[in-house]
Amino acid sequence: MTARLREQGAVFVGKTTTPELAWKGVTDSPLTGITRNPWDLATTPGGSSGGSAAAVAAGMGPLATGTDGGGSIRIPASFTGVCGIKPTWGLVPHYPASPFGSLAHTGPLTRTVGDMALMLECVTGPDPRDWAALAPPAPGLADVRRRTDAEELVRGMRVAYSPTLGGLDVDPEVSRTVAEAVTVFEGLGALVEEVDPGLPPSRHEFEVLWYSGAAKATEALTDRERDLLDPGLREIVQEGLTLSAQDYLTAMALRMAMGARMGRFHTDYDLLLTPATPTVAFEAGLESPPELAGRRWTSWAGFSYPFNMTQQPAASVPCGFSESGLPVGLQIVGPRHADARVLAACRAFELARPWADRRP
C-alpha cells in the first residue's frame, strides 16, 4: 500500500503508532506509550490504527493508512470522527502477507469520503506478490468524489438496519445517534427496514484465528524477547500456541457459514447499517471500557470483527456526537465486491450530514 501511494506522488509526513503487532482495538504499547484521542486527551482513539486516525483527526495530514483485522480501521474512525473503510479482502494487495491471514484488510483513514475513495482507488489492483489480489472494480472508486446528488446515490436501495447485530449491548447515546442517522437514508429515498442478518456468535472462533496469528507472528522471538512484549499480547500468544489445526479448521468452518449467510442476506438487501462501535471512546490506556475491566478487546468489538470473518467491505463514517462531545460512527456494510456501493452510501450521507468542518 505504501509503495502504491508513493507511486501516486503521496508526500509522507510520518509513521504513526499501533499497539504491538496491531493486536488489540486500542493504541498503546510499551515502546510508544499511550496514543490519545484529539477530541478528549483522556480517551483512546481506538485501534489498532489509532495513531493514523488520531493524526487525521488532529489535522496532521489528510490521509493515513490503516489495517483492519477485527475492526482496526473502523473502531478508530468511529472514536475519532474520521472516515475509514475496510475494503473487500483482496482488493488492496498485501505484501508481505499478514500473519493474521485473510482476516487482515488494508484501507484508508481520511477526513472526507471523497479522499477515502480516491486513496482506495490508488492502492487497488493486482500485485504479483499477492496471489489473492483482486482486479480493481469498475467504474473507478474515485468517481464517488465527484457526485453531488445524495438522493441519486442511494434512491431505491434496499437497506437493512440492525441496531444491535443480534443482541449486543449498546450505549444509549450511540443507539440514539445511529438511529437518527438511519433516518437520513429514508429521507434520501432508500427503502430502510429494521432487520437482523442472524449471524451466529463468533467471538470464540474469531479469537482462535486471531490468537493463532499472534503466535505465528512471534514464533521467531527468543524467550527474552517474548518477555518484553505487551503483557496482553504475550497472553494471547501463549493461548494461540495451545490451539490445534482442528481448532483452526472448526473456526474456519463457522467463518464460511457466516459468509454464506451474509451472501444470501445481501440478495435481499443492498446494504446493512449498524453502529460502528457500541460505545464512544473510553479511557486511554485501557484495553476495554471500565465496565468490562479485565476482559479482552473482543468483548466490545462485536460490530466489527464479524465482517472480517466474512471479508465484506465495511466503512465507518461520523454520524454525530455524544453529549460529552465525542464522535459516534455509523457502520455501512455491503456484500463482497460492492465497495463502490458502500462508498456511494458514505458519500450520500456525507452530502446530507457534512462533518468535515467540525474539528477537535
N, C-alpha and C positions, 0 to 999 in steps of 0.2 A: 504493500500500500504506500509506503514511504517513497519507494522508487517511482511509482506512478505519479505521485504528487510532484516530485522533483522534475519529472519529465514535462509536466504541465506548467512549470515555472513557479511553483509554490516557493515562498520565502519562509524558511523555518526559523521560528523565534526561540524555541527552547524545547526541552524534553520534560514532560510532565510526570507526576507521581502516580503510582499504583500501590496497592498492597503487594507483598511479595508474591510473585508469580500470578498476580491477579486472582488470588484465591478466595476473596470474600467481597461482599457487597458494600463495603465502606473502604475508606482510603487512609490507612496509617501503616507504618512499618517501623521496625527497629532502626532501619537505615535513615529514613527521611522524616520520621516523626509523624505528626498528625496534620493532614490536609483539612482545611476548613472551608465552610460554605460562605461565599461572599455576601449572601443575604443576611446571615447571622453567624458571626465567627464562633459562637458557642456550639454550632451544629455541624454535622457532617455533610459533605457534598455527595455522599453515597460512593459507590464504587462498582467495579474496580477501576473504571476510567474516571475516577474522581478528580484527579489533577487536571485532566482535559476539560471536564465540564466546569470546574471552578475557574480555569483560565479563560474560557469563553465567556462565562457569566460576568467575570470581572473586567472584561474588555481587553485582555492581553493580546488577543488576536481573534479574527472572525471564525476560524475553523480549527478543529482539532480532531485527531484520530482517536478511535475507541475500539475496544474489543469487548465482545458480549458472549460469555459462555453460560450465563444464567440470569442475565439482567444488567450486565456491566456497562452497557450504553444507556439503557432506558432508565435504570434506577438513578444514576447521577443526572441525567437530563431532567427527570421529574423533580429531584430535590433542588436543582439549581436554576430551574426556569429557562432551559435551553431546549433545542430540538435534537433528537437523536434517533437514528434508525438502525435496527439490526436487520440487514437485508436477507433475502433467501440465501440459505447456506450454499456456497459455491459461486455466488455472483461476484464476490470480491475474492480473488485468489489468495491463498495463504502460502507463504514461503518465508522461513522454514515452517513446516507443518506444526500445528499446535499439539502439545501432549494431551490436551483435552479432546482431541479428535473432532468429530463432526458436531460437537456442541458449540464450538468456538466460531463466532462470526466477527467480521471486521466491518466497521462503518464509521460515519461521520458524526460529530457533535458540532452544532453551529447555532448562531443566533436566529437565523431565518430558515424557512422551508426551502426557499429558492437556492440558498447557499448549500443546504443539505443535498438537494437534488443534483446541483452542479458538481459538488465534490464527489458524490456517489458515482455519477457518470464517469468522472475522470479516472476512477480506480477499478472499474469493472472490466471484464473481458478475460479470455483465457490466458494462462501463462503455462509454458511447457513444464514448469517445475511443480505444478499443482494438477494432478491427474483428475481431480473432481471439479475443476473450474468450469463455470458455465459461460455460454456466449452472452454478450450484452443484450439487454432487451431492446425491442424496437416498438414504437418510436423511442427516441432517446429520453432518458430520465430528466435531463436538464430542461426539456420543453416545459416542464411544470412551472418553472420560474417566470415564464412569460405569460402565464394565464392570469387573467384579472377578473373573470366572471365566476364567482364562487358557486352560484347555483348550477351553472353549466357543468362544473366539475363533478357534482355528486347527485344531481337531479335524477330520480328514478332508481338510485342504488338501493339494494335491499341490505339493510344494516341491522345487525343483531347487537343488543346491549345487554351485557351481563355485569350487574353491579358488584357481585361477589365471587364470580367464577366458581360456582359450586359450593359456596358457603364460607369463604374466607372472611376473617374479621377485618372490618374497615373502619377507620376513624370517621366519625360523623361529619366532620368538616370536609374531609376528602369525598365522602359519599355525596354530600350536597353539591359540591363544586362540580364533580364529574357529571352528576345527573343534570345539572343546568347546562353543561357543555353539550350533552347529548341532544338537548332540545334545539341547539343550533342546526344540527343536521336535519331535523324535521322541518325547521324553518326554511332550509335551502332546498327542500323538495325530496329528500331521501325518505325511504319507507322504513321507519325505525320500529323494531319490535323488541320488547324485553324478553330475552330467551337465553338459556344457558346451553353451551355446547355439550355438557355432560362428560367432561374429561374425568378419568379416574384419578384418585390420589396418586401422586408420582414422586413425592419428596424423597422417599427411601431410594427409589430407583435412580433418581437424579443424583443423589449423594453417592450411590455405588459408582456411577460413571465419573462423577467429579473427583471423588477421593482416589479412584484408580488413576486418573490423570495426574493428580498431585503426586502420587507415589512414583509414577513414571517420570515426571519432570525432575524429581530429586534423586533418581536412582544412582547417579554418579557421585553424589556427595559423600564425603567421609563422615565418620561419626562426629568428629569435631565440628565440621561444617553444619551438620544437622542440628547440633546443639545451639547454633547461632540463629536458627530460623525463628520467625514469629511463632510463639508458643501454640497459637491456634492452628497454624499451618502444620506444625510438627505433629499435632494431634491427629489431623485428618490424614496426613501421610502414613502414620502408624496404622490407622484404621484401613487405609487403602491397601496396605501390604498384607492384610489378613483376608482380602477378598479373592474369590476363586474365579476361574473362567466361567463356571456355571452361574455365579452371581452376576457377572457382567452380561452374559447372554440372556439371562432372565430379565435384567433391566432393559436390554435392547428389545426384547420381545414386547414389553409393555410400550416402549417407545414407538415401535412400528404400529401397534394397535392404536395408539394415540394419533399418529399421523393419518391412519386410515379413517379414524373417526372425524378428524378435522377436515379431511378431504371431502367426506360426504356432507359435513355441515356446510361447507362452502359451496356446495351445489345449490343450496337454498339461500345463502347469504353472501353478499359480496364482501362484507367487512364485519369485523367484530370489534366492539368498543368496550373497554374496561378501564378502571383506574390503572395507572402505570405502577403505582405503589400503594399499599394500604394505609400509609401514614405520610405526613410531611417529614422533613429532615429532623432527626433526633440528635441527641448529644454527641458531639465529636469525641472520638476515642473509644466509643463502644461498638461492639460487633452487632448488637441488636438493641432495640428500644429498651428502656429501663424495665418495662413490664415483662419483657422476655429475657431478662438478665440470665446469663449462663447458657443461653440457647444459641445454636449456630445461626448464621445469617439466612440460611434456607428457611428458617421458621417464619420469616416475614416476607420472603420474596416469591410467594406463590402466584403472583400475577405475571411474573416474567419467565421463570425457568421452564414452564410447560411448553413455551413456544421455541425454546432452544431444543427441547426434545423433538418437536415436530418440524423444525427447520424453517418455519414460516417467516415472512417479513413482518416486523412489528416495530412501530415507532412510538415515541413519547413526544407530545407537544404540550407546551404550557397552556393551561385552561383556567387559571385563576390563582388566588392566594388565600391562605388561611387568615384568621383574624390577627395572628401574630406577624403577618407579612411574609410567610414562607410560601414558595411556589407549590402548586399542585399540578400533576401531569395526567394527561389523558392518553391512554394506550389505544392505538389503532392497528389492528391485526388484519392481514389479508391471507389468502391462500398462497401456497408456494408459487413462485414466479410472478406474483401480482404486485411487484414492488412499485411499478408506475401507478397502480390504483391506490396503494397506500399513500404514496406521495401526493397524489391528486386530492385525496381526502384531507391530508395535512394542510395542503395549500388552501383548500376551500375554508377550513376552519381558521387559518391564519388571516385570510381576507375578511372573514366575518368578525373575528375577535383578535385584532392585531395586538401583539405583545412586545415587539422588539424595542419599542421606545421606552419601556419601563426597565430600569436598571437598578442594581443594588445600591 
